[in-house]
């Protein structure tokens, strides 16, 4: 793939406290998607949950098309930097498969999304647990294209922590944006005669038009408003989440960092003054994790250009840490 780039050699370096492996960077091995095209003994795939695959999606063309604050192109690098020195408490295999690059000047978003999907399908079909480091939320459509070519596609559920439905209409010539991925997924699943099981947690009423709420209802999208978190309805939210989990066999989990309050996540494409707090989200993530149905994850919309003291990047990195730890 001409839009693929291996991670820079010796990128994974950091603080070292002893001769044993203790920090995230010490567990990471550099790898290439091409390694999955041949018979080799490089990977130990006895248990997929113990084989983490990091893959960056360097792209903010979708954000630009959606008239958001550009800068998410550098999100994957910032997430990696803030993962480096986290202390892991168990032995785990982590492979960094590099980045899919989308050059905004060449206007090749769909090509990059197809490349991302191709890579993710290879990882899933080789029993890896992919963690995609975005990138704008256009990452999600490419992510789905990868799941589409696996055994997980038919009984898939999508859980999205997000202030937005991202069900917006496509632009002229069917061009996607960071606001359209789940409409694109809905249309694709409808064409394939697959059920569209989509749960969105943290929706802001002020950030979604009436037509988007209407389209969410039309597509059968389930959602929880952000204000419900602040009305102490956590038991009701967990109950709704568990009912959704019971209806599907596999979960694609996507976390848009703009679901959080701007006070803890200023470095995003569309900051939210009244977004969620980390403890509110972490309780639900623990419920999802305990279902043992998650097959892949992405963290999106980190915009280092507007981050303050890496607050948002640290939050994203720690969410990844919690989910694999």
C-alpha positions as a Markdown table, in Angstrom:
| # | Residue | x | y | z |
|---|---|---|---|---|
| 1 | Unk | 0.0 | 0.0 | 0.0 |
| 2 | Unk | 1.4 | 3.4 | -1.0 |
| 3 | Unk | -0.3 | 5.0 | 1.9 |
| 4 | Unk | 1.2 | 2.7 | 4.5 |
| 5 | Unk | 4.2 | 3.7 | 6.7 |
| 6 | Unk | 6.0 | 1.5 | 9.2 |
| 7 | Unk | 6.7 | 3.0 | 12.6 |
| 8 | Unk | 10.1 | 4.7 | 12.9 |
| 9 | Unk | 12.9 | 2.4 | 14.0 |
| 10 | Unk | 13.6 | 2.7 | 17.7 |
| 11 | Unk | 10.5 | 4.9 | 18.3 |
| 12 | Unk | 9.6 | 2.9 | 21.4 |
| 13 | Unk | 12.0 | 4.2 | 24.0 |
| 14 | Unk | 11.5 | 5.7 | 27.4 |
| 15 | Unk | 12.2 | 5.5 | 31.0 |
| 16 | Unk | 13.8 | 2.4 | 32.3 |
| 17 | Unk | 13.8 | 1.6 | 36.0 |
| 18 | Unk | 15.2 | -2.0 | 36.0 |
| 19 | Unk | 16.4 | -4.7 | 33.8 |
| 20 | Unk | 13.0 | -6.3 | 33.6 |
| 21 | Unk | 10.1 | -5.2 | 31.4 |
| 22 | Unk | 7.8 | -2.9 | 33.4 |
| 23 | Unk | 6.7 | 0.0 | 31.1 |
| 24 | Unk | 4.5 | 0.0 | 28.0 |
| 25 | Unk | 7.3 | 0.9 | 25.6 |
| 26 | Unk | 9.3 | -2.2 | 26.7 |
| 27 | Unk | 6.6 | -4.5 | 25.6 |
| 28 | Unk | 6.2 | -3.0 | 22.1 |
| 29 | Unk | 7.7 | -4.8 | 19.1 |
| 30 | Unk | 7.9 | -3.1 | 15.7 |
| 31 | Unk | 6.0 | -5.0 | 13.0 |
| 32 | Unk | 4.6 | -4.6 | 9.5 |
| 33 | Unk | 1.4 | -5.5 | 7.8 |
| 34 | Unk | 3.4 | -7.3 | 5.2 |
| 35 | Unk | 4.5 | -9.7 | 8.0 |
| 36 | Unk | 1.0 | -11.1 | 8.0 |
| 37 | Unk | 1.2 | -12.1 | 4.3 |
| 38 | Unk | 3.6 | -15.0 | 4.9 |
| 39 | Unk | 4.1 | -18.0 | 7.1 |
| 40 | Unk | 6.3 | -17.0 | 10.0 |
| 41 | Unk | 6.8 | -17.6 | 13.7 |
| 42 | Unk | 7.2 | -13.9 | 14.7 |
| 43 | Unk | 3.8 | -13.8 | 16.3 |
| 44 | Unk | 2.5 | -15.8 | 19.3 |
| 45 | Unk | -1.2 | -16.1 | 18.7 |
| 46 | Unk | -2.3 | -18.6 | 21.3 |
| 47 | Unk | -4.7 | -16.1 | 22.9 |
| 48 | Unk | -5.8 | -13.1 | 20.8 |
| 49 | Unk | -6.5 | -11.0 | 24.0 |
| 50 | Unk | -2.7 | -11.2 | 24.7 |
| 51 | Unk | -1.7 | -10.0 | 21.3 |
| 52 | Unk | -2.4 | -6.3 | 20.9 |
| 53 | Unk | -1.9 | -4.6 | 17.5 |
| 54 | Unk | -1.4 | -0.8 | 17.4 |
| 55 | Unk | -2.2 | 0.9 | 14.1 |
| 56 | Unk | -2.3 | 4.6 | 13.5 |
| 57 | Unk | -4.6 | 6.4 | 11.1 |
| 58 | Unk | -3.0 | 9.7 | 10.4 |
| 59 | Unk | -5.9 | 11.7 | 8.9 |
| 60 | Unk | -8.0 | 14.8 | 9.5 |
| 61 | Unk | -9.4 | 15.2 | 6.0 |
| 62 | Unk | -12.8 | 14.1 | 7.3 |
| 63 | Unk | -12.6 | 16.8 | 10.0 |
| 64 | Unk | -11.7 | 19.4 | 7.4 |
| 65 | Unk | -14.6 | 18.4 | 5.2 |
| 66 | Unk | -16.9 | 18.5 | 8.3 |
| 67 | Unk | -15.6 | 22.1 | 9.0 |
| 68 | Unk | -14.1 | 21.1 | 12.3 |
| 69 | Unk | -10.8 | 22.1 | 13.9 |
| 70 | Unk | -8.0 | 20.3 | 11.9 |
| 71 | Unk | -5.1 | 18.8 | 13.7 |
| 72 | Unk | -6.2 | 15.2 | 14.3 |
| 73 | Unk | -3.6 | 14.0 | 11.8 |
| 74 | Unk | -1.0 | 14.1 | 14.6 |
| 75 | Unk | -3.3 | 12.3 | 17.1 |
| 76 | Unk | -1.8 | 8.9 | 16.7 |
| 77 | Unk | 1.7 | 10.2 | 17.4 |
| 78 | Unk | 0.5 | 12.0 | 20.6 |
| 79 | Unk | -1.3 | 8.9 | 21.8 |
| 80 | Unk | 1.9 | 6.8 | 21.3 |
| 81 | Unk | 4.0 | 9.3 | 23.1 |
| 82 | Unk | 1.7 | 9.2 | 26.1 |
| 83 | Unk | 1.5 | 5.4 | 26.2 |
| 84 | Unk | 5.3 | 5.0 | 26.4 |
| 85 | Unk | 6.0 | 5.2 | 30.1 |
| 86 | Unk | 2.8 | 3.8 | 31.5 |
| 87 | Unk | 3.5 | 0.9 | 33.8 |
| 88 | Unk | 2.0 | -2.5 | 32.7 |
| 89 | Unk | 1.2 | -5.0 | 35.5 |
| 90 | Unk | 1.1 | -8.1 | 33.3 |
| 91 | Unk | 3.1 | -9.7 | 30.5 |
| 92 | Unk | 1.5 | -9.0 | 27.1 |
| 93 | Unk | 2.5 | -9.0 | 23.5 |
| 94 | Unk | 2.1 | -5.5 | 21.8 |
| 95 | Unk | 3.0 | -5.0 | 18.2 |
| 96 | Unk | 3.1 | -1.6 | 16.5 |
| 97 | Unk | 2.1 | -2.0 | 12.8 |
| 98 | Unk | 2.7 | 1.6 | 11.9 |
| 99 | Unk | 0.4 | 4.0 | 10.2 |
| 100 | Unk | -2.1 | 4.4 | 7.4 |
| 101 | Unk | -1.5 | 7.9 | 6.0 |
| 102 | Unk | -4.1 | 10.2 | 4.5 |
| 103 | Unk | -2.5 | 13.2 | 2.9 |
| 104 | Unk | -5.2 | 16.0 | 3.0 |
| 105 | Unk | -3.7 | 17.6 | -0.1 |
| 106 | Unk | -4.4 | 14.6 | -2.3 |
| 107 | Unk | -8.0 | 14.2 | -1.3 |
| 108 | Unk | -7.8 | 10.4 | -1.0 |
| 109 | Unk | -9.9 | 9.7 | 2.1 |
| 110 | Unk | -11.8 | 6.7 | 0.7 |
| 111 | Unk | -8.5 | 5.2 | -0.5 |
| 112 | Unk | -7.0 | 5.6 | 2.9 |
| 113 | Unk | -10.1 | 4.1 | 4.6 |
| 114 | Unk | -9.9 | 1.1 | 2.3 |
| 115 | Unk | -6.3 | 0.7 | 3.2 |
| 116 | Unk | -7.1 | 0.9 | 6.9 |
| 117 | Unk | -9.8 | -1.7 | 6.5 |
| 118 | Unk | -7.5 | -4.0 | 4.6 |
| 119 | Unk | -5.0 | -3.8 | 7.4 |
| 120 | Unk | -7.6 | -4.4 | 10.2 |
| 121 | Unk | -9.1 | -7.4 | 8.4 |
| 122 | Unk | -5.6 | -8.9 | 8.3 |
| 123 | Unk | -5.1 | -8.3 | 11.9 |
| 124 | Unk | -8.5 | -9.7 | 13.0 |
| 125 | Unk | -8.1 | -12.7 | 10.8 |
| 126 | Unk | -4.7 | -13.4 | 12.4 |
| 127 | Unk | -6.2 | -13.3 | 15.9 |
| 128 | Unk | -4.9 | -9.8 | 16.9 |
| 129 | Unk | -6.8 | -7.3 | 19.0 |
| 130 | Unk | -6.5 | -4.1 | 16.9 |
| 131 | Unk | -6.3 | -0.7 | 18.7 |
| 132 | Unk | -6.6 | 2.0 | 16.1 |
| 133 | Unk | -5.1 | 5.4 | 17.0 |
| 134 | Unk | -6.9 | 8.1 | 15.1 |
| 135 | Unk | -7.3 | 10.4 | 13.3 |
| 136 | Unk | -10.7 | 12.0 | 13.0 |
| 137 | Unk | -13.9 | 9.9 | 13.3 |
| 138 | Unk | -13.7 | 9.1 | 9.6 |
| 139 | Unk | -11.5 | 6.4 | 11.1 |
| 140 | Unk | -14.7 | 4.5 | 12.0 |
| 141 | Unk | -15.8 | 3.8 | 8.4 |
| 142 | Unk | -12.3 | 2.4 | 7.5 |
| 143 | Unk | -12.4 | 0.4 | 10.7 |
| 144 | Unk | -15.8 | -1.1 | 9.8 |
| 145 | Unk | -14.5 | -2.0 | 6.3 |
| 146 | Unk | -11.9 | -4.2 | 8.0 |
| 147 | Unk | -14.5 | -5.9 | 10.2 |
| 148 | Unk | -16.7 | -6.5 | 7.2 |
| 149 | Unk | -14.2 | -9.0 | 5.8 |
| 150 | Unk | -14.2 | -11.1 | 9.0 |
| 151 | Unk | -16.3 | -13.7 | 10.8 |
| 152 | Unk | -17.5 | -10.9 | 13.2 |
| 153 | Unk | -19.5 | -8.9 | 10.7 |
| 154 | Unk | -23.0 | -10.5 | 11.0 |
| 155 | Unk | -23.6 | -10.3 | 14.7 |
| 156 | Unk | -21.7 | -7.1 | 15.3 |
| 157 | Unk | -22.7 | -4.3 | 17.6 |
| 158 | Unk | -21.1 | -0.9 | 17.6 |
| 159 | Unk | -20.7 | 1.2 | 20.8 |
| 160 | Unk | -19.7 | 4.8 | 20.4 |
| 161 | Unk | -18.8 | 7.2 | 23.2 |
| 162 | Unk | -19.5 | 10.5 | 21.5 |
| 163 | Unk | -21.1 | 13.8 | 21.7 |
| 164 | Unk | -22.4 | 13.3 | 18.1 |
| 165 | Unk | -24.3 | 10.6 | 16.3 |
| 166 | Unk | -22.0 | 11.0 | 13.2 |
| 167 | Unk | -25.0 | 10.1 | 11.1 |
| 168 | Unk | -24.8 | 13.1 | 8.8 |
| 169 | Unk | -25.6 | 13.0 | 5.1 |
| 170 | Unk | -22.7 | 12.5 | 2.8 |
| 171 | Unk | -21.3 | 15.4 | 0.7 |
| 172 | Unk | -21.6 | 15.7 | -3.1 |
| 173 | Unk | -20.3 | 12.7 | -5.0 |
| 174 | Unk | -20.8 | 10.5 | -1.8 |
| 175 | Unk | -17.8 | 12.0 | -0.1 |
| 176 | Unk | -17.6 | 11.0 | 3.6 |
| 177 | Unk | -16.5 | 13.2 | 6.5 |
| 178 | Unk | -15.8 | 12.8 | 10.2 |
| 179 | Unk | -19.5 | 13.3 | 10.7 |
| 180 | Unk | -20.8 | 10.5 | 8.3 |
| 181 | Unk | -19.2 | 7.2 | 9.3 |
| 182 | Unk | -22.1 | 5.6 | 11.0 |
| 183 | Unk | -24.5 | 6.6 | 8.2 |
| 184 | Unk | -22.1 | 4.9 | 5.8 |
| 185 | Unk | -22.0 | 1.8 | 8.0 |
| 186 | Unk | -25.8 | 1.8 | 8.2 |
| 187 | Unk | -26.2 | 2.0 | 4.5 |
| 188 | Unk | -23.6 | -0.7 | 3.9 |
| 189 | Unk | -25.2 | -3.1 | 6.4 |
| 190 | Unk | -28.6 | -2.4 | 4.9 |
| 191 | Unk | -27.3 | -3.4 | 1.5 |
| 192 | Unk | -25.8 | -6.6 | 2.9 |
| 193 | Unk | -29.0 | -7.3 | 4.8 |
| 194 | Unk | -27.2 | -7.1 | 8.2 |
| 195 | Unk | -28.9 | -5.6 | 11.3 |
| 196 | Unk | -27.6 | -2.2 | 12.3 |
| 197 | Unk | -26.9 | -2.4 | 16.1 |
| 198 | Unk | -25.5 | 1.0 | 17.1 |
| 199 | Unk | -25.4 | 2.5 | 20.7 |
| 200 | Unk | -24.1 | 6.0 | 21.2 |
| 201 | Unk | -23.3 | 7.2 | 24.7 |
| 202 | Unk | -22.9 | 10.8 | 25.7 |
| 203 | Unk | -25.0 | 12.5 | 23.0 |
| 204 | Unk | -25.3 | 16.3 | 23.3 |
| 205 | Unk | -28.6 | 17.7 | 22.3 |
| 206 | Unk | -27.1 | 21.0 | 21.4 |
| 207 | Unk | -24.6 | 19.4 | 19.0 |
| 208 | Unk | -27.1 | 17.3 | 17.0 |
| 209 | Unk | -29.9 | 18.7 | 14.9 |
| 210 | Unk | -33.5 | 17.5 | 14.9 |
| 211 | Unk | -33.0 | 15.9 | 11.5 |
| 212 | Unk | -30.1 | 13.9 | 13.0 |
| 213 | Unk | -32.3 | 12.7 | 15.9 |
| 214 | Unk | -35.0 | 11.8 | 13.4 |
| 215 | Unk | -32.4 | 9.8 | 11.3 |
| 216 | Unk | -31.2 | 8.1 | 14.5 |
| 217 | Unk | -34.7 | 7.0 | 15.2 |
| 218 | Unk | -35.2 | 5.9 | 11.5 |
| 219 | Unk | -32.0 | 3.7 | 11.7 |
| 220 | Unk | -32.8 | 2.2 | 15.1 |
| 221 | Unk | -29.9 | 3.9 | 16.7 |
| 222 | Unk | -29.9 | 3.6 | 20.5 |
| 223 | Unk | -28.4 | 6.4 | 22.5 |
| 224 | Unk | -28.0 | 8.0 | 26.0 |
| 225 | Unk | -28.0 | 11.7 | 26.3 |
| 226 | Unk | -25.1 | 13.4 | 28.1 |
| 227 | Unk | -27.5 | 15.1 | 30.5 |
| 228 | Unk | -28.6 | 11.6 | 31.8 |
| 229 | Unk | -25.2 | 11.1 | 33.2 |
| 230 | Unk | -25.5 | 14.3 | 35.2 |
| 231 | Unk | -29.0 | 13.4 | 36.5 |
| 232 | Unk | -27.5 | 10.4 | 38.4 |
| 233 | Unk | -29.2 | 7.8 | 36.2 |
| 234 | Unk | -26.1 | 5.5 | 36.1 |
| 235 | Unk | -28.1 | 2.4 | 37.0 |
| 236 | Unk | -30.5 | 3.0 | 34.1 |
| 237 | Unk | -27.6 | 3.6 | 31.7 |
| 238 | Unk | -25.8 | 0.4 | 32.8 |
| 239 | Unk | -29.1 | -1.5 | 32.4 |
| 240 | Unk | -29.5 | -0.1 | 28.8 |
| 241 | Unk | -25.9 | -1.0 | 28.0 |
| 242 | Unk | -26.3 | -4.6 | 29.3 |
| 243 | Unk | -29.5 | -5.0 | 27.2 |
| 244 | Unk | -27.6 | -3.9 | 24.1 |
| 245 | Unk | -24.7 | -6.2 | 24.9 |
| 246 | Unk | -27.1 | -9.1 | 25.2 |
| 247 | Unk | -28.3 | -8.5 | 21.6 |
| 248 | Unk | -24.9 | -8.9 | 19.9 |
| 249 | Unk | -22.0 | -11.4 | 19.9 |
| 250 | Unk | -19.2 | -8.9 | 19.1 |
| 251 | Unk | -18.5 | -5.3 | 19.9 |
| 252 | Unk | -16.5 | -2.8 | 17.9 |
| 253 | Unk | -15.8 | -0.1 | 20.5 |
| 254 | Unk | -15.0 | 3.5 | 19.3 |
| 255 | Unk | -14.2 | 6.4 | 21.7 |
| 256 | Unk | -14.5 | 9.9 | 20.4 |
| 257 | Unk | -12.6 | 12.1 | 22.9 |
| 258 | Unk | -15.0 | 14.9 | 22.4 |
| 259 | Unk | -17.5 | 13.0 | 24.5 |
| 260 | Unk | -15.5 | 14.4 | 27.5 |
| 261 | Unk | -15.8 | 17.8 | 29.1 |
| 262 | Unk | -13.5 | 20.4 | 27.6 |
| 263 | Unk | -12.1 | 20.8 | 31.2 |
| 264 | Unk | -10.4 | 17.4 | 30.9 |
| 265 | Unk | -10.2 | 17.1 | 27.1 |
| 266 | Unk | -9.5 | 20.4 | 25.4 |
| 267 | Unk | -7.5 | 18.9 | 22.6 |
| 268 | Unk | -10.3 | 17.7 | 20.3 |
| 269 | Unk | -11.8 | 18.7 | 17.0 |
| 270 | Unk | -15.2 | 19.8 | 18.6 |
| 271 | Unk | -14.8 | 20.6 | 22.4 |
| 272 | Unk | -17.8 | 20.1 | 24.7 |
| 273 | Unk | -18.3 | 22.5 | 27.6 |
| 274 | Unk | -20.8 | 20.1 | 29.3 |
| 275 | Unk | -19.2 | 16.8 | 28.3 |
| 276 | Unk | -18.7 | 13.7 | 30.4 |
| 277 | Unk | -16.1 | 13.1 | 33.1 |
| 278 | Unk | -13.7 | 10.2 | 33.0 |
| 279 | Unk | -15.1 | 8.4 | 36.0 |
| 280 | Unk | -18.6 | 8.3 | 34.3 |
| 281 | Unk | -17.1 | 6.7 | 31.2 |
| 282 | Unk | -14.8 | 4.3 | 33.0 |
| 283 | Unk | -17.7 | 2.6 | 34.8 |
| 284 | Unk | -19.3 | 1.8 | 31.4 |
| 285 | Unk | -16.1 | 0.7 | 29.8 |
| 286 | Unk | -15.6 | -1.8 | 32.7 |
| 287 | Unk | -19.1 | -3.2 | 31.9 |
| 288 | Unk | -18.3 | -3.5 | 28.2 |
| 289 | Unk | -14.9 | -5.1 | 28.9 |
| 290 | Unk | -16.4 | -7.6 | 31.3 |
| 291 | Unk | -18.8 | -8.8 | 28.5 |
| 292 | Unk | -15.6 | -10.2 | 26.8 |
| 293 | Unk | -17.2 | -9.3 | 23.5 |
| 294 | Unk | -14.9 | -6.5 | 22.3 |
| 295 | Unk | -13.0 | -7.4 | 19.2 |
| 296 | Unk | -11.4 | -4.1 | 18.3 |
| 297 | Unk | -11.1 | -0.5 | 19.5 |
| 298 | Unk | -10.3 | 2.9 | 18.2 |
| 299 | Unk | -9.6 | 6.3 | 19.9 |
| 300 | Unk | -10.3 | 9.2 | 17.7 |
| 301 | Unk | -10.5 | 13.0 | 17.4 |
| 302 | Unk | -7.4 | 13.8 | 19.5 |
| 303 | Unk | -6.2 | 17.1 | 18.3 |
| 304 | Unk | -2.7 | 17.8 | 19.8 |
| 305 | Unk | -2.7 | 21.3 | 18.2 |
| 306 | Unk | -5.3 | 22.4 | 20.8 |
| 307 | Unk | -4.2 | 20.1 | 23.7 |
| 308 | Unk | -3.0 | 21.6 | 27.0 |
| 309 | Unk | -0.1 | 19.9 | 28.7 |
| 310 | Unk | -1.1 | 16.7 | 26.9 |
| 311 | Unk | -4.3 | 16.4 | 29.0 |
| 312 | Unk | -6.4 | 14.9 | 26.3 |
| 313 | Unk | -3.6 | 12.6 | 25.0 |
| 314 | Unk | -3.0 | 11.3 | 28.5 |
| 315 | Unk | -6.7 | 10.7 | 29.0 |
| 316 | Unk | -6.8 | 8.7 | 25.7 |
| 317 | Unk | -3.7 | 6.8 | 26.5 |
| 318 | Unk | -5.0 | 5.8 | 30.0 |
| 319 | Unk | -8.3 | 4.6 | 28.5 |
| 320 | Unk | -6.3 | 2.3 | 26.2 |
| 321 | Unk | -4.2 | 1.2 | 29.2 |
| 322 | Unk | -7.4 | 0.4 | 31.3 |
| 323 | Unk | -8.9 | -1.7 | 28.5 |
| 324 | Unk | -5.8 | -3.9 | 27.9 |
| 325 | Unk | -4.6 | -4.0 | 31.5 |
